[in-house]
Amino acid sequence: MSRVSIVRGGDIRARTEEAIRRVGGIGSVVKRGDKVFVKPNLVDGAPFITGEVTQLETIEVLIKESFDAGASEVI
């Protein structure tokens, strides 16, 4: 079953970090030596505020957390 976390308000980086923590941390899915592919949601012309496009700060947190968990490569 998929795990979902919703964190509202505040800084997007802090919210992303908290959401990851609430579902068990990135280390629950990323292991040392893993290659990780981050697939952002990119909808042509849609602004970030609509939620249709992944915010850059979210991608940055996912990349950092993946490397911190031991990923060898993040694409």
Residue pairs with C-beta under 8 A, 6 or more apart in sequence:
3 23
3 24
4 23
5 18
5 19
5 20
5 22
5 23
6 19
7 15
7 16
7 18
7 19
7 22
8 15
9 15
12 55
12 57
12 58
13 57
13 60
13 61
16 57
16 58
16 61
16 62
17 61
17 65
20 26
20 61
20 62
20 65
25 69
26 62
26 65
26 66
26 68
26 69
27 69
27 70
30 36
30 65
30 66
30 69
30 70
30 71
31 69
31 70
32 69
32 70
32 71
32 72
33 70
33 71
33 72
34 66
34 69
34 70
34 71
34 72
35 71
35 72
35 73
35 74
35 75
36 66
36 71
36 73
36 74
36 75
37 74
37 75
38 59
38 62
38 63
38 66
38 74
38 75
40 53
40 54
40 58
40 59
41 52
41 53
41 54
42 53
42 54
43 52
43 53
46 52
46 53
47 53
48 55
48 56
62 74
63 74
66 74
67 74
